[in-house]
């Protein structure tokens, strides 16, 4: 596929280089790939490169610190699922009690 379309090959190679730089946590390589000549790139790729460049300091932080917000997002998702299957509690206190029961094995007093 890539042999038939040089534009597709260029886009794919750039995409793979960006992924590799992030996986290797190589900031210099990432900055180098973001500074690529954007002539001939699709508007989608240009927008993606611009967004990555805009958030570069935050991306660099992820290279240095192992913290994520995955646990918080998981908790939020569980509450949303509970809300979907609860069909709406009439009493907010009961709803909050149900959330507490969902996240702990200890009974509420």
Secondary structure, DSSP 8 states (H G I E B T S, - for coil): -TTT-HHHHHHHHHHHHHHHHHHHT-HHHHHHHHTS--TT--HHHHHHHHHHHHTHHHHHHHHH----SHHHHHHHHHHHHHHHHHT--SSHHHHHHHHHHHH-SS---
